[in-house]
Each structure stands twice: as C-alpha cells, then as structure tokens.
Amino acid sequence: NNHPCVKPIALMRYLCTMITPPGGVVLDPFLGSGTTGIAATQEGFKFVGMEIDEGYVELSRRRMEQNLSKT
C-alpha cells in the first residue's frame, strides 16, 4: 500500500461505531486507501466513499476487495 496516510482498520472500526447509528451510512469524502470503507463494512454499516485521484480509487478498490473477502 503506497498511500501516505494509511490508518489502522481497528481504529477506524472503533470510530465508525462511535459516530454512526445502527443501520447508518458512513461517508468518507477522501477515500484514500479505503480503510474507512473496510472498517464501516466490517461493522455492518453502509458506506459511501469518494476520491478524486484515480490511482487511489483503484488502490482502495483492490484493498477493500482483499479485506472484505476475508470476512
């Protein structure tokens, strides 16, 4: 993963549960490497992510597919 700001999935899972109501939607307007999307989905939330950099879109797509196929 070559993104300059990769956050721990466990931290983002915790933060998602702190601010998102049950059945809620997590919005990440700066998708980056996809950590928030992975975390939100693992916690059972719906997720919307946006990213302007096409390279990071592909990076996050691959990373999310890898991580979510493990659950």
N, C-alpha and C positions, 0 to 999 in steps of 0.2 A: 504494500500500500504506500504510494508516494504522496499522499495528501499531507500538507504541512500541519494539520491540526486534527489528528485522529483522537477521539475521546474514547474512554473505556465504555464498553457496552453496558457493563453492570452499573456504572454511574448514571448513564442515560436512562436505563430501565427504572432506576430509583426516581430520577427527576420526572420522568413521564408519569409515574404513579402519584407523585406529589401534586401535580398540577392538572391532571386530566381526570374528569369524572368518569365513572364506569360507563362503558359504551361510547366514550368520547372519541374525538378525532384529534390527532397530533399533527400540527402544521410546522414544517421546517422550511422556511423560505431560503435557506442557504444549505442545501443538501450535502455538499462536500463529499465525504467518503461514505455517507449513508448510515452512520452509526445510530442516529436518532430513529431512522426508519426501521432498522433492525430491532432496536430496543422497544419501540412502540408496538411493533407487530408481535414480538415475543410476549409482550404484556397483554395482548389481546385487543389493542386499540386499532382503529382505522388510522391510516397515515396518508398525508399528502406532503410531497417534497418537491421543491423547485430548485433548479440550479441553472445558472447562465453558461457555465463552462461545459462544453460538450464532452470534454475528456473526463471531467468529474462525474458527469451523468453516467457515462459508461462504467467508470470505476465503481460508483455506488451501485449500479445495477448488478454488476458481477459479484460484488461483495455481499449484497443483500441476498442474491440467489444462493450463494455458497452458505451463508449463515442460516438462512431460513430453511434450507433443505435439511439441516441437522436437527431441527426441532420437530 
